[in-house]
Amino acid sequence: MKGTIEDSLPLIQGIMTRHLHEGTTDIGVRRVAEAVVRKRGIKGRDYLGEIKALTAWVRSKTRYTRDPYGAELIRHPRRQIYEFSKSGQILSDCEESSVLLASLLGSLGHDVRVVLIDSSPYSRDINHAIAQVKIEGRWLFLETTKQKEIGWSPQHSREIYIE
């Protein structure tokens, strides 16, 4: 795929939707999610604890890496988990890490989606992805590429949902 996210939006939406659906039902993804919440001592029905633990895990295990120039790569969550199992680190960008986090949370029964946004003040082009989880009837943003509070998102004027 050549150009920006905006140039290939329908294709990217399709790939991300498929990866999100498959990731939330993948047993390997669920095993990682279970291991993370177990290791962090999250008690049953502590849904906010699960969200915080898995967000922190994705942030700590991923290294933000840009896509190749002129291309948009989106690896399946299972592939990212495999990479982690081999090297102890996941190299990913915002689309991949957002789909991974949403898949981990979705595998534990959370209502999740990924939101594509225009985070540049100089353009309305879509240029960032951020995970969201619904808790107590409210959608919370989960930034994976920066150490930000649960619920934080960059200023934006457009949202495209991947569900």
Phi, psi and omega in degrees: 000126183256142175101209184266173174305316183303322182297329185239029188307311181300318179294315180297317178302317180296315180295314182295321178298314179297314179298320179294313179297314180292322181295323182289339180251007181278126183296326178294320177295315180298319179300320177295314179301315179298316181297320181295311182291326177294313181297325180275000176070029181285126181282158178303141179067012173269077187293321177295324176298319177298316181299312181296317182296314182287326175297314179297322180296312180299316179299320184282338184259352180251145173245120181298126180223127180292157173290161173302148181305128176079009182227157175236109178259137178223101181275147179296146178306322178300320179293321178295320177296318178299314179302318179297319182295332181272324188239348182081005181210151177243125174265117184206166174253190186294323180296312182293313182291328177291317177294322178298310181298315179298322179293317178300312179294316179299326179294339176262011174095005178284147174278117188228162171199168174243140182244127173267130185227167174256096186265002179268132179290350185258358185207150173263009178290142176293127182216009182208150175236144181214137180284154172224148176227143180262124178221131182053041176078007184234138177277128177248134173285145178229095180286128182257344186259354179220154176278087181236160179296151172302131180101344180286144170212153176293157175300138180202163180238352180232143174223130174238124186266135173250112183231000000 
